[in-house]
Structure formats: structure tokens, C-alpha cells
Amino acid sequence: MQLPQININGTDARDLLTDYMRAKKALEAAADALSAAWPHGRDYQTLEPGAHQRASNEHAARLTKVREVLAEIETIAEYLV
């Protein structure tokens, strides 16, 4: 991962950290909201067999992607501290 290089001609490290902390908060909120929206079996009763399991697997993959981005943002923020 390419980390920002702090220098006198660039964005102030505090400003970058503020931006990344804002992004971190938003991603945490997104992960929480996505977790709350986990597929429930009652919503897949009339579909083909295995639909709920597929929906759960797809949802887990989405949540994993959000958490991966969150981890990257945390790494950048830690670098800026």
C-alpha cells in the first residue's frame, strides 16, 4: 500500500489524519449497518433451495470487502500519527 509522504509542500499531516479518521468512522458505520442488514431466512422462503445460504455468503463477502478497506484506512491513519 502506498502511504502518503508528509512534506512542507503537501497537505498537513493533521489534516490528512482528520480526513482518514472521518473515513474510518464512516466505514465503521457502514460495516455496522451492513451487519444489521444480514439476510434472514424468512426473506428467502419462496425462492429456490439454497437461496438464503447464497445470500448469506454474498453478504459476508460484501462485509469482508468493507472491513478490508477499513483495515487499509486504519493503517494509513496509524502511519500519520
C-alpha positions in Angstrom: 0.0 0.0 0.0 1.3 3.4 -0.9 1.4 5.7 2.1 1.3 9.5 1.9 4.6 11.3 2.2 4.4 14.2 4.5 6.4 17.3 3.3 6.2 21.0 3.6 4.6 21.4 0.2 1.9 18.8 0.8 -1.2 18.6 2.9 -0.6 19.0 6.6 -0.4 15.6 8.4 -3.1 16.7 10.9 -5.5 17.5 8.0 -4.8 14.1 6.4 -5.3 12.3 9.7 -8.6 14.2 10.2 -9.8 13.1 6.7 -8.8 9.5 7.3 -10.3 9.3 10.7 -13.6 10.6 9.2 -13.4 7.9 6.5 -12.7 5.3 9.3 -15.8 6.4 11.2 -17.9 6.2 8.0 -16.6 2.7 7.2 -17.2 1.5 10.7 -20.8 2.8 10.5 -21.1 1.1 7.1 -19.9 -2.2 8.5 -22.3 -1.9 11.4 -25.2 -1.1 9.1 -24.3 -4.0 6.8 -24.1 -6.4 9.7 -27.5 -5.3 10.8 -28.9 -6.0 7.3 -27.8 -9.6 7.3 -30.1 -11.8 5.2 -32.7 -13.6 7.3 -34.1 -17.0 6.2 -37.7 -15.7 6.3 -37.0 -13.4 3.4 -35.9 -16.3 1.2 -38.6 -18.9 1.9 -40.2 -18.9 -1.5 -37.1 -18.9 -3.6 -35.1 -21.8 -4.9 -33.4 -24.1 -2.5 -30.2 -22.7 -1.1 -31.1 -19.1 -1.8 -30.7 -18.0 1.8 -27.2 -19.6 2.1 -26.1 -18.0 -1.2 -27.5 -14.6 0.0 -25.6 -15.0 3.3 -22.4 -15.9 1.5 -22.7 -12.9 -0.8 -23.4 -10.6 2.2 -20.4 -12.0 4.1 -18.2 -11.2 1.0 -19.5 -7.6 0.9 -18.9 -7.2 4.6 -15.4 -8.6 4.2 -14.6 -6.0 1.5 -15.8 -3.1 3.7 -13.6 -4.4 6.5 -10.6 -4.8 4.2 -11.0 -1.1 3.2 -11.4 -0.2 6.8 -8.2 -2.0 7.7 -6.3 -0.1 5.0 -7.6 3.2 6.2 -6.6 2.3 9.8 -3.1 1.5 8.5 -2.8 4.9 6.8 -4.2 6.7 9.9 -1.7 4.9 12.2 1.1 5.9 9.8 0.1 9.6 10.1 0.0 9.6 13.9 
